[in-house]
Amino acid sequence: MPTKLTLPIVLLSIVMACAFALQWLREQNRVYSLTLATAGKSGEYYAFGQALAKVVAKHQPHIQIKVLETEGSPQNMELLATNKVQLAIVQGDTPVHPSVEAIASLFPEMFHLIVAAKSDIQSVSDLKGKRVALMPKGSGSYALFWPLSKHYGLTPADFEPVILPPAQAHAALRQGKVDALFRVIALGNPTVSQHLQTTQDKLIAIDQAAALQLSVPSLEATQIPKGTYNGAIPIPAEDLPTVGVRALLVTREDVDRDVIYAIARILSEARNELVKEHPLATMIRPLESGEQLGLPLHPGAKTYYNQDKPNFIVQYSEPIGLFISVSMLCISGIWQLRLWLQGRQKNRADMYNLEIVSLIEQVHTIKDLEQLAQIHRQLFEIFHKVVVDLDKDRISPESFQSFTFPWEVAVTTIRHREMILTNSLPKQEIDKESVDKKQQL
């Protein structure tokens, strides 16, 4: 029979179901707007950011990425830390804020030291007394030049730094206003390529990457392949040793993990589309952990990269199987040893029981009290041995319990036989037999 509460409960259930449905629809139609901090529009960061935004919008329309032009990696990290952007591309050497986590390792960027054709500069050390064009303060290129120059024994007073944006820096070198230009840029950069193809200016080798790693661990030895900037001449004429640093795609730890999962998936599974938009996408590397980068992986990226990994049991099935086999062998060995010991203890107890049975059989054939007293002494000697063996674990408590029954039967049998023999003797002999028995006992 319906109660007064039935209608309110039904109505509440309907309202809750509608609320859940609306929430689900809202999540399905929610648009995530993210801002990606890159660098100057002439650099590879900005170009790659545009390519990523285009491919992500194609595969995940609910994720909209706005590409922001910035001064470079240090500013990008600051924008992430203050929650003004949600994504950023930074150089691997950039100091990391605690709230920042990695999504992917993108492409390597190379140290490019371009010097005037008529200059006598053959190495970084030769920059002493020269005018050197550097990228704007706050850029990764600017930050990396100082540990490089210090490694080669230069101080800020040894040369004249000229801070210029990329296009103006290249123009200044062509016009002879500076003697050298330093940039950290990906291979094949159009501005660098045009400069080297339209002038006689040259690239200088930087071949001490291993030593530079002592001060900047994120650096790695690499090279600018022969003919990178012109295959006909070629430029450079030979594989040119230099130093590289990885560009990283990073995010804030509080960005929705499903969104980062989707971006990581696109970086991997839509690689060909990204390459069409930006060739450097061929160098994107998936990450197993953030340890190699010096910062943690975002949970969304980690979930994607680990999805094809076997679970713990499958991954370690062989050592687990070996461990189980060895364990079973050990347990089986211990069990067999226990059974052997129990069998040995039981055999010893059985030996004593057989001795008692033998004594009981003898009791029935004895016809004088003196022999009966001797059997009685043997019985107690057996009891003494059994107690000693029990104390030394030669027989088990269970075996001792099984021993007590035949022993008690033997004692009872001796007493019964004693009564029979006593009643069958004359009184004088009984008295004599009793005295002799007491003396013997």
Stockholm file with secondary structure:
# STOCKHOLM 1.0

chainA/1-441         MPTKLTLPIVLLSIVMACAFALQWLREQNRVYSLTLATAGKSGEYYAFGQALAKVVAKHQPHIQIKVLETEGSPQNMELLATNKVQLAIVQGDTPVHPSVEAIASLFPEMFHLIVAAKSDIQSVSDLKGKRVALMPKGSGSYALFWPLSKHYGLTPADFEPVILPPAQAHAALRQGKVDALFRVIALGNPTVSQHLQTTQDKLIAIDQAAALQLSVPSLEATQIPKGTYNGAIPIPAEDLPTVGVRALLVTREDVDRDVIYAIARILSEARNELVKEHPLATMIRPLESGEQLGLPLHPGAKTYYNQDKPNFIVQYSEPIGLFISVSMLCISGIWQLRLWLQGRQKNRADMYNLEIVSLIEQVHTIKDLEQLAQIHRQLFEIFHKVVVDLDKDRISPESFQSFTFPWEVAVTTIRHREMILTNSLPKQEIDKESVDKKQQL
#=GR chainA/1-441 SS CCCTTHHHHHHHHHHHHHHHHHHHHHHHTCCEEEEEECCCTTSHHHHHHHHHHHHHHHHCTTEEEEEECCSCHHHHHHHHHTTSCSEEEEETTSCCCTTEEEEEEEEEEEEEEEECTTCCCCSGGGGTTSEEEECCTTSHHHHHHHHHHHHTTCCGGGSEEEECCHHHHHHHHHTTSCSEEEEEECTTCHHHHHHHHHSCCEECCCCCHHHHTTTCTTCEEEEECTTSSBTTTTBSSSCEEEEEEEEEEEEETTSCHHHHHHHHHHHHHTHHHHHHHCGGGGGCBCCSCSGGGTSCBCHHHHHHHTTTSCCHHHHTHHHHHHHHHHHHHHHHHHHHHHHHHHHHHHHHHHHHHHHHHHHHHHHTTCCSHHHHHHHHHHHHHHHHHHHHHHHTTSSCHHHHHHHHHHHHHHHHHHHHHHHHHHHHSCHHHHHHHHHHHHHHC
#=GC SS_cons         CCCTTHHHHHHHHHHHHHHHHHHHHHHHTCCEEEEEECCCTTSHHHHHHHHHHHHHHHHCTTEEEEEECCSCHHHHHHHHHTTSCSEEEEETTSCCCTTEEEEEEEEEEEEEEEECTTCCCCSGGGGTTSEEEECCTTSHHHHHHHHHHHHTTCCGGGSEEEECCHHHHHHHHHTTSCSEEEEEECTTCHHHHHHHHHSCCEECCCCCHHHHTTTCTTCEEEEECTTSSBTTTTBSSSCEEEEEEEEEEEEETTSCHHHHHHHHHHHHHTHHHHHHHCGGGGGCBCCSCSGGGTSCBCHHHHHHHTTTSCCHHHHTHHHHHHHHHHHHHHHHHHHHHHHHHHHHHHHHHHHHHHHHHHHHHHHTTCCSHHHHHHHHHHHHHHHHHHHHHHHTTSSCHHHHHHHHHHHHHHHHHHHHHHHHHHHHSCHHHHHHHHHHHHHHC
//
